[in-house]
């Protein structure tokens, strides 16, 4: 099969021909229909903390069609359209039985989506309901990540919400916040290129991250935000969010920041800020995210800015490491197309 491989840190991904994977007794072989390019994939190719090895196939936001099932698989059959929860737990511990594989001591984040075919455990797959296409199914994973963050923050109807960072996760957080009853939702970023997308997704305001940011936040929200979501992952931004949130408000951290960070603990304790960390999701949230793909007019599919082929993927991947006008880029591994 054709696949795009990781070779080494700080080097571009590479298109190659490799053996098609085989499913285990408890697994399935998928024809990959779509795979999203996630910000964590960009981090994996730049930071040794993730332990990527030469020859790895990245890509964990996967949807596809079941082609083959292992001998022990029940409930799935060839032809089923599915989306994949990439959190692979042992399947036997209390966390796995509770639908929380992210808390399994043996949890692994499974990739393989930057290829024409992928083998995953059947328990990671969720059938797509009628009316939700495999082309949309790859959005379930980032939507579940955003939903988990919103629920961890304890959002209540009527809350004022600020999202810092207008990438795909930040925009999805804003979309969920509106859907779950926030009174006002604003998003802020250094660059204005996601303004129209944010408003189309139902957010109330887009605010430039400049010297007047705090003033404009209060104007747009009618006061200081009850919750600030940090969705960038750069040193100093948690502290920045603590400065923006109201006293006794909540800062929810979704941004993946691998360098050591710092914050003004005296200011945080003086404001009695609640600081909450969020990563991954549970399978109940994943199921909710799947159903949300049939949301109607203001749908999360608005997050998708481009779909590329495997030929185009290495160049598109490198471009995303720079500040760009893209939002969520999907890969169609079976599309025919040369790199531009």
C-alpha positions as CSV (number, residue, x, y, z in Angstrom):
1,X,0.0,0.0,0.0
2,X,1.0,3.7,-0.2
3,X,1.7,5.4,3.0
4,X,3.5,8.5,4.3
5,X,6.2,7.7,6.8
6,X,8.1,9.5,9.6
7,X,11.9,9.2,9.1
8,X,13.4,11.4,11.8
9,X,12.9,14.5,13.9
10,X,12.9,17.8,12.0
11,X,12.7,16.0,8.6
12,X,9.7,16.1,6.2
13,X,7.4,13.1,6.0
14,X,8.0,10.7,3.1
15,X,5.7,8.9,0.7
16,X,6.6,5.3,0.3
17,X,5.2,1.8,-0.5
18,X,4.9,-0.5,2.5
19,X,3.3,-3.8,3.4
20,X,-0.4,-3.6,4.1
21,X,-1.0,-4.3,7.8
22,X,-2.9,-7.4,9.0
23,X,-5.5,-7.3,11.7
24,X,-5.2,-9.4,14.9
25,X,-7.8,-11.8,16.1
26,X,-9.5,-8.9,17.9
27,X,-8.9,-6.4,15.2
28,X,-10.2,-5.1,11.8
29,X,-8.5,-3.9,8.6
30,X,-9.8,-0.6,7.4
31,X,-9.8,1.2,4.1
32,X,-8.9,4.7,5.4
33,X,-11.4,7.1,4.0
34,X,-10.2,10.3,5.8
35,X,-7.5,11.1,8.3
36,X,-7.2,14.5,10.0
37,X,-3.8,16.2,10.4
38,X,-3.6,16.9,14.2
39,X,-1.4,19.5,15.9
40,X,0.0,16.7,18.0
41,X,1.3,15.0,14.9
42,X,3.2,18.2,14.2
43,X,4.7,18.0,17.7
44,X,5.6,14.3,17.3
45,X,7.8,15.1,14.3
46,X,9.7,17.9,16.2
47,X,10.0,16.7,19.9
48,X,11.8,13.6,21.1
49,X,9.5,13.3,24.1
50,X,6.9,11.4,22.0
51,X,9.4,8.7,21.0
52,X,8.4,8.4,17.3
53,X,10.5,5.8,15.4
54,X,11.7,5.7,11.8
55,X,9.1,4.1,9.6
56,X,6.1,5.0,11.8
57,X,2.9,5.9,10.0
58,X,1.3,8.8,11.9
59,X,-2.3,10.0,11.8
60,X,-4.9,9.1,14.4
61,X,-8.0,11.0,13.4
62,X,-9.3,8.1,11.2
63,X,-12.5,7.1,9.5
64,X,-12.9,4.3,7.1
65,X,-14.6,1.2,5.8
66,X,-14.2,-2.2,7.4
67,X,-12.6,-4.6,4.9
68,X,-11.7,-7.6,7.1
69,X,-12.4,-8.7,10.6
70,X,-10.4,-10.9,13.0
71,X,-11.6,-14.2,14.2
72,X,-12.7,-13.0,17.6
73,X,-14.5,-9.8,16.4
74,X,-18.3,-9.5,16.9
75,X,-20.5,-6.6,16.0
76,X,-18.5,-5.4,12.9
77,X,-18.5,-6.8,9.4
78,X,-17.0,-5.9,6.0
79,X,-18.6,-2.9,4.5
80,X,-19.3,-1.1,7.8
81,X,-18.4,2.6,7.9
82,X,-16.6,3.5,11.1
83,X,-14.7,6.1,12.9
84,X,-11.8,5.2,15.2
85,X,-11.0,6.2,18.8
86,X,-7.2,6.1,18.7
87,X,-6.9,5.4,22.4
88,X,-5.8,1.8,22.6
89,X,-6.1,0.4,26.1
90,X,-5.7,-3.2,27.4
91,X,-9.5,-3.8,27.2
92,X,-9.6,-5.5,30.6
93,X,-8.8,-3.0,33.3
94,X,-11.5,-0.9,35.3
95,X,-10.7,2.2,33.2
96,X,-11.2,0.3,29.9
97,X,-14.5,-1.3,31.2
98,X,-15.7,2.2,32.1
99,X,-15.1,3.5,28.6
100,X,-12.0,5.5,29.7
101,X,-9.1,3.9,27.9
102,X,-7.1,7.2,28.3
103,X,-6.7,6.2,31.9
104,X,-5.5,2.7,31.2
105,X,-2.0,2.1,32.4
106,X,-1.2,0.5,29.1
107,X,-2.9,3.1,26.9
108,X,-1.2,3.9,23.6
109,X,-2.2,6.6,21.0
110,X,-2.5,4.5,17.8
111,X,-1.8,6.1,14.5
112,X,-1.6,4.6,11.0
113,X,-4.1,6.9,9.2
114,X,-1.6,8.5,6.8
115,X,-1.9,5.3,4.6
116,X,-4.4,3.6,2.4
117,X,-5.2,0.9,5.0
118,X,-4.9,0.7,8.8
119,X,-5.3,-2.2,11.3
120,X,-6.9,-1.3,14.6
121,X,-8.6,-3.1,17.5
122,X,-12.3,-3.6,16.9
123,X,-13.1,-2.1,20.3
124,X,-11.7,1.2,19.0
125,X,-14.2,1.4,16.2
126,X,-17.6,3.0,16.3
127,X,-20.1,2.5,13.5
128,X,-21.2,5.8,11.8
129,X,-24.9,6.4,12.0
130,X,-26.9,6.6,8.9
131,X,-26.5,10.0,7.3
132,X,-23.0,10.6,8.6
133,X,-20.4,9.9,5.9
134,X,-16.9,8.5,6.4
135,X,-15.7,11.8,4.9
136,X,-17.0,13.5,8.0
137,X,-16.3,10.7,10.5
138,X,-12.6,11.7,11.0
139,X,-13.9,14.9,12.8
140,X,-15.2,12.8,15.7
141,X,-11.8,12.5,17.4
142,X,-11.0,16.3,17.6
143,X,-14.6,17.1,18.5
144,X,-14.4,14.6,21.4
145,X,-11.1,16.2,22.6
146,X,-12.9,19.6,22.6
147,X,-16.0,18.3,24.3
148,X,-13.9,16.6,27.0
149,X,-12.3,20.0,27.7
150,X,-15.6,21.8,27.9
151,X,-17.1,19.3,30.3
152,X,-13.9,19.3,32.4
153,X,-14.2,23.0,32.7
154,X,-17.7,22.6,34.3
155,X,-19.4,25.0,31.9
156,X,-22.8,26.0,32.9
157,X,-25.6,27.6,30.9
158,X,-25.2,31.4,31.0
159,X,-21.4,31.3,31.4
160,X,-19.2,33.9,29.6
161,X,-16.5,32.0,27.6
162,X,-13.2,33.1,26.1
163,X,-11.2,30.7,23.9
164,X,-7.5,31.5,23.3
165,X,-6.3,30.2,20.0
166,X,-8.4,29.9,16.9
167,X,-7.1,26.6,15.6
168,X,-9.3,23.6,15.0
169,X,-9.5,22.6,18.6
170,X,-10.1,26.1,19.8
171,X,-12.9,26.6,17.3
172,X,-14.4,23.3,18.3
173,X,-14.4,24.3,21.9
174,X,-16.2,27.5,21.0
175,X,-18.8,25.5,19.0
176,X,-19.4,23.1,21.9
177,X,-19.6,26.0,24.4
178,X,-22.4,27.6,22.4
179,X,-24.1,24.3,21.9
180,X,-24.1,23.6,25.7
181,X,-25.6,26.9,26.7
182,X,-22.8,29.6,27.1
183,X,-24.3,33.0,27.1
184,X,-21.5,34.6,25.1
185,X,-18.4,33.0,23.4
186,X,-15.5,34.9,22.1
187,X,-12.3,33.6,20.6
188,X,-8.9,35.4,20.3
189,X,-5.9,34.9,18.1
190,X,-2.8,36.7,16.8
191,X,-4.0,36.4,13.2
192,X,-7.5,37.3,11.9
193,X,-7.8,34.6,9.2
194,X,-10.3,32.4,11.2
195,X,-12.6,35.3,12.0
196,X,-15.3,34.3,9.4
197,X,-15.1,30.6,10.2
198,X,-15.5,31.4,14.0
199,X,-18.6,33.5,13.3
200,X,-20.0,30.8,10.9
201,X,-19.6,28.3,13.7
202,X,-21.8,30.4,16.0
203,X,-19.3,32.2,18.1
204,X,-20.2,35.7,19.1
205,X,-16.9,37.6,18.5
206,X,-13.4,37.3,17.2
207,X,-10.9,39.4,19.2
208,X,-7.4,40.3,18.1
209,X,-4.7,39.3,20.6
210,X,-3.1,42.7,20.9
211,X,-2.5,45.3,23.6
212,X,-6.3,46.1,23.9
213,X,-7.3,42.4,24.2
214,X,-8.4,42.4,27.8
215,X,-10.6,45.5,27.2
216,X,-12.2,44.1,24.1
217,X,-12.9,40.8,25.9
218,X,-14.8,42.6,28.6
219,X,-16.7,44.6,26.0
220,X,-17.7,41.6,23.9
221,X,-18.6,39.3,26.8
222,X,-20.2,41.9,29.1
223,X,-17.6,41.3,31.8
224,X,-14.6,39.1,32.5
225,X,-15.0,35.5,31.3
226,X,-16.1,32.8,33.7
227,X,-14.0,30.3,31.8
228,X,-10.9,30.8,29.6
229,X,-9.8,27.9,27.4
230,X,-6.1,27.8,26.5
231,X,-5.9,26.1,23.1
232,X,-2.5,27.0,21.8
233,X,0.2,25.3,23.9
234,X,3.0,27.9,24.1
235,X,4.9,28.9,27.3
236,X,3.4,31.8,29.1
237,X,-0.2,31.4,27.8
238,X,-1.5,29.7,30.9
239,X,-0.4,32.7,32.9
240,X,-1.9,35.0,30.3
241,X,-5.2,33.2,30.6
242,X,-5.1,33.6,34.4
243,X,-4.8,37.3,33.8
244,X,-7.9,37.3,31.6
245,X,-10.3,35.2,33.7
246,X,-12.6,36.6,36.4
247,X,-11.8,36.1,40.1
248,X,-12.7,32.5,41.1
249,X,-13.0,31.7,37.4
250,X,-11.6,28.6,35.6
251,X,-8.7,28.3,33.2
252,X,-8.9,25.0,31.2
253,X,-5.7,24.0,29.5
254,X,-6.0,22.0,26.2
255,X,-2.9,23.3,24.4
256,X,-0.1,20.8,24.2
257,X,3.1,22.5,25.5
258,X,6.2,20.4,25.8
259,X,8.7,23.0,27.1
260,X,8.6,23.9,30.8
261,X,6.2,26.7,31.5
262,X,5.8,29.3,34.3
263,X,3.1,31.3,35.9
264,X,2.5,34.0,38.4
265,X,1.3,31.8,41.3
266,X,0.6,34.9,43.5
267,X,-1.8,36.3,41.0
268,X,-3.4,33.0,40.5
269,X,-3.9,32.4,44.2
270,X,-5.0,36.0,44.8
271,X,-7.8,35.5,42.2
272,X,-8.6,32.0,43.5
273,X,-8.4,30.7,40.0
274,X,-9.3,27.1,39.3
275,X,-6.7,25.6,36.9
276,X,-7.9,22.4,35.1
277,X,-5.9,20.2,32.6
278,X,-7.6,18.3,29.9
279,X,-6.3,15.6,27.4
280,X,-8.0,13.0,25.3
281,X,-11.6,12.0,26.0
282,X,-13.8,9.0,27.2
283,X,-15.8,6.8,24.8
284,X,-19.1,8.3,26.0
285,X,-17.8,11.7,24.8
286,X,-16.6,10.1,21.6
287,X,-20.1,8.8,20.9
288,X,-21.6,12.2,21.6
289,X,-19.1,13.8,19.1
290,X,-20.2,11.3,16.4
291,X,-23.8,12.2,16.9
292,X,-22.9,15.9,16.7
293,X,-21.7,15.4,13.1
294,X,-25.4,15.5,12.2
295,X,-25.8,18.9,13.9
296,X,-27.7,20.7,11.1
297,X,-27.0,24.2,9.8
298,X,-24.2,25.2,12.2
299,X,-22.2,22.0,11.8
300,X,-18.7,21.2,12.9
301,X,-17.9,20.2,9.3
302,X,-17.2,24.0,8.8
303,X,-13.8,23.3,10.5
304,X,-12.5,21.6,7.4
305,X,-10.5,23.9,5.2
306,X,-8.9,21.5,2.7
307,X,-8.6,17.8,1.8
308,X,-5.3,16.6,0.3
309,X,-4.0,13.4,-1.2
310,X,-1.1,11.3,0.1
311,X,1.1,12.9,-2.6
312,X,0.2,16.3,-1.2
313,X,0.5,15.4,2.4
314,X,4.2,15.9,3.1
315,X,4.1,19.5,1.7
316,X,0.8,20.3,3.4
317,X,2.1,18.9,6.7
318,X,5.2,21.1,6.6
319,X,3.1,24.1,5.8
320,X,1.0,23.6,8.9
321,X,4.1,24.0,11.0
322,X,4.1,27.6,10.1
323,X,1.3,30.0,10.8
324,X,-1.2,29.4,7.9
325,X,-4.7,30.2,6.9
326,X,-5.7,26.5,7.2
327,X,-7.9,25.1,9.9
328,X,-8.6,21.3,9.8
329,X,-6.8,19.6,6.9
330,X,-8.0,16.1,6.0
331,X,-6.2,13.5,4.1
332,X,-7.9,11.3,1.5
333,X,-5.4,8.4,1.0
334,X,-7.2,7.1,-2.1
335,X,-7.4,10.4,-3.9
336,X,-5.2,10.8,-7.0
337,X,-3.2,14.0,-6.9
338,X,0.3,15.2,-7.3
339,X,1.9,17.7,-5.0
340,X,1.4,21.3,-6.2
